[in-house]
Amino acid sequence: MSTIHLIRKFSTKPPSRFYRNLFFSTFTKESTPDLSRTTRTISTQRFISSSIWRFPQSNLSPNRGFSTSVETNPTDKSFGRIHVDVQSGVIVERIHKIESEEETVSGVNVETSGDGKVVREESEAEKEAWRILEDAVVRYCGSPVGTVAANDPGDKMPLNYDQVFIRDFVPSALAFLLKGEGDIVRNFLLHTLQLQSWEKTVDCYSPGQGLMPASFKVRTVALDENTTEEVLDPDFGESAIGRVAPVDSGLWWIILLRAYGKITGDFSLQERIDVQTGIKLIMNLCLADGFDMFPTLLVTDGSCMIDRRMGIHGHPLEIQSLFYSALRCSREMLSVNDSSKNLVRAINNRLSALSFHIREYYWVDIKKINEIYRYKTEEYSTDATNKFNIYPEQIPPWLMDWIPEQGGYLLGNLQPAHMDFRFFSLGNFWSIVSSLGTPKQNEAILNLIEAKWEDIIGNMPLKICYPALEYDDWRIITGSDPKNTPWSYHNSGSWPTLLWQFTLACMKMGRPELAEKAIALAEKRLMADRWPEYYDTRSGKFIGKQSRLYQTWTVAGFLTSKLLLANPEMASLLFWEEDYELLDICACGLRKSDRKKCSRVAAKTQILVR
């Protein structure tokens, strides 16, 4: 059977547009807005506020919630951080203000015109970034369906960089959504959903039904001598380097689906039967029973952003944080009925078990490291302290002096007799965004980044992981990979695309100044360096030796970071608060009188909430 799968163009209903875009809108200042009328409010204390602005309300759908448990269906609490005046139909946004001719909105320069209106002016880097992003758009049968991974005119061998990757498109999608352009995101979600159902086979073996492709490409094929047709050619891993299935693709698809509804207010997409079926297929694939003893998702090396051999096989933090986010998204979006209630119950149980497992066993700070340093081994007991039989000699020498007194982070990986003590940026950032970590842990992660700024940020944000594998570790773990040499590419290279996730994490924790500092650092170089994919060396000083230029998610990550800082109320729609209901759910069935004790009750570090 041909590897090219034909897909006929189908009509899509245009989504409701969201026009509240600070970059291309004008707002009117009111000195004393009337806040006495009925309002729906969730705190905006995270953002320093000294001035209030008013602007017309967009076409937002009413606040509605789908499943949060099998028994009840409470409304979604994450719509807050916007003061919605129900009677007058306006939204009141709190932003920064400096009393001068020029003002600053969350670190973004704006100017005040003579009639009291505020207009935001883009920098030259932003203008060029938008041009590059628009040029990267891929069209299928006349409609935009995504962006290519890179669009370097000087690249004569693009390999698969001329394809649309699901994970790469997420920052591009958010940039378009925040700009008020939802059509491309809606088309992308629907077309990739159709690709999910196609047959995929590697050496006569077919993976799970819910698997999403890593990427796809629009090709033109000849039907006869005079007729051609555009087709989508997906890659489910059968053409990828190493033939690894993209585990994170389906997770990112669910996360983007939720973001589309939140930002545009168009929830009709996620309510469609085919979309609900797509969510169920992905969740069933992730929640399938297996031999694993832990609630974490077991994957092979190279199944996420780090798509080459880097010693992350097992239960890498990046996959677990995205898995947790996708579970929470699905919990919100799935409609509860006879066909879905068992799945929703399974999602709730997995969320509870996964959050406990990560918070309790993945967390390391100076106190935890000292505890591991004193571990006894070979404990045969249901209430053992060293549950995973970790040998203290595994603690790397660099970690002892590196970790600050007031900081901490989540481990890169945890398996029996193995802890990966490397700091992985994406996993830690997304743990903050999704509230996988406790509030105290989330704060400590940002404290660590601030204390170790030169190591994790350096001359170009942000390190994909820290530190690099060197010498024998590099040779054994990577197989002497010439692309993943120390301090390059996935082996502790610096990736500017991670800026938007860092920005979102900082804004959630009320520390946007850290994001502003990192963005300012990147903006000094990205345009001059022609928007590279990644940077090399310990401090990120040099453009990567095999780095593609005009990398789309580098451009999109920068733009999305700027847009998020300028629109804190939009950023608040993209992260999750602590769900205390999950902390009370325990599906293990163990009682106090049982021979075995529930780990949740017997937890040593008591970090379930704070």
Secondary structure, DSSP 4 states (H G I P E B T S, - for coil): --S-B-------PPPPP----TTS--EEE-SS----S-EE----TTS--SEEEEEE---PPPP----SSSS--PPPGGG-SSEEETTTTEEEEEE---SSSEEEETTEEEEE-TTSEEEE---HHHHHHHHHHHHTEEEETTEEEEE-SB--TT-S--TTTTSEEHHHHHHHHHHHHHHT--HHHHHHHHHHHHHHTS---BTTB---TTPPPSEEEEEEEESSSS-EEEEEEEESSSSSTT----HHHHHHHHHHHHHHHHHH---HHHHSHHHHHHHHHHHHHHT---S-SSSSPPB-TTSSSS-S-SS--BS-HHHHHHHHHHHHHHHHHPPPSTTTHHHHHHHHHHHHHHHHHIIIIIEEEHHHHHHHHT---S--STT-SSTT---GGGS-HHHHHHS-TT-EEE-SEEETTEEE--EEHHHHHHHHHHT-S-HHHHHHHHHHHHHTHHHHTTTSS-BSEES---HHHHHHHSSS-SSS-TTBTTBT-B-GGGHHHHHHHHHHTT-HHHHHHHHHHHHTTTTTTT--S-EESTT--EE-TTPPSSBHHHHHHHHHHHHHHH-HHHHTTTS----HHHHH---S---TTSSSPPTTTS-SS--S--
